[in-house]
Amino acid sequence: MTDTDIASDTQVLFNANCPVCNFEISHYADYAGRNALPISFDDLNSCALERWDLTADQAARRLYVAHKGQLLSGIPAFRVLWQQMPKYQWLARVTGWPVVLPISEWLYDNVLAPAIYRWHIRRQSRAQRKT
């Protein structure tokens, strides 16, 4: 995503075909909509992916958030998203604590994101075999 494509509002790129991703991000999207928060949500499986300058495979590996001209992924992306939502600002603060931040980043980067991505690939492979 280029700087000219990024609005001052927060934009989230997620995989709506992943049950885990879709469940969590749909919750945030509903919350943002109910509270008129300036956050937009793009499904990587739509034509919106073209605006992000990422491949579908890159986008499926982790959460991406564009905010104030910066493209973030992983825990930094979640933290920016949570900072924009009053109900979750506490989570952004806690995950920013000096001891918690590196642990949460390590867990996301080495355990959660890879596990969810592998599950996504297995689901895709099974779906392709059925067709």
N, C-alpha and C positions, 0 to 999 in steps of 0.2 A: 504494500500500500504506500503510495507516495504522499508526501506532505500536503499536496494540494487536495488529495482525496480525503484527508482526515479532518473532520470537523472538530470544533471545540468540545462537542459532546463525546460521550464514551460509546464506542462501537465494539461489539462482541462477536467473534466468529466461533461457531461451535458446530459439532456434528449431530444433527437432529436424527440421524439414523442409528446413533449409539444410544441404547436405552438409558445408560447411566448419565451420559452427557445431556441428553434431551430432558431427562427428569429434573436434573439440577438447574440447568439453564432456563428451562421453561418456568420453573419456580421463580427465578430471578426476573424473567421477562414479565411474568404476571405481576410480581411485586412492583416492578418499575412502571408498568402500565397503570396499575391502581393508584400509584402515587405521583403520576405525571412526571417521572424522572426522565431527563434527556439522555436515555441510553437506548441504542438500537441493537438489534440482534440479527445476525446474518447466519443462515444455514450454509455450511460449506458445500452442501449438495445442490445448491442453487446457483444461478448465474451471478449471485453476489460475490462468489469466490474470486471472480476476475478482478475485482477492485482491490483485493488484498495482496496481490503480488506473491502469492503462495501457491504451491501445488496442493491438490486435494490430500495427498499423502502427508505432506508437511502439516497441514491444518488438522488432520485427523490424529496426529500424535500428541497434541496438547492444546490447551485453551489459548486463544489469542485475543488481546484487547488493544484497540487503538484509542489513545487518549492524549489530547494536547500535542499532536504531531509525533507521538512516540508509539511504536509498535512493541508491545510487551507480550511475553508468553509465560506459561507456568504460574508459579506462586506470585510473582510480581503482577501478572495480569489479574489474577484473582483479587489481590490486595487492592488494586485500582478499582476494580468493579465493586468490591465491598465498600470502599471509601465513598462511593457515589450513592450508596443505599443506607439511609439512617439506621435501619434495623440491623445491618451487618457491619457497621463501622467498628464495633468492638472487636470483630474477628480480624479486620484489617490491622487494628492496633496490636492485638495479641500476636498475630503472625509476624509482626514487625519487631517484636522484642529480640534483643541480641542473641539469646539462647534459642528461642523458638524459630526464628527466621531460617537459620541454616538447617535445622532439623526438618522443618516443613518443606523447604526447597529440596533437600535430599530425598525425603519420602516421596514427594510428588515426582521428581525427576527420575528416581531409580526404582520406585515400586508402583505407585498408583498410575501414572501416565503410561509406562510401558505395559502394565497389566491390562489396562483398559484398551490400549491400542492393539495388543495381541488378541484380545477378545473380539474387537472390531474386525480384524483381519480374518479370524476364524469364522465369524458370522458371515462375512462377505464370501468367503470360500464355500461355505455350506449353501448359501443362497445361489451361487453360480452353478454348483453341482445339481441343484434342483431344477434349474432351467434348461 
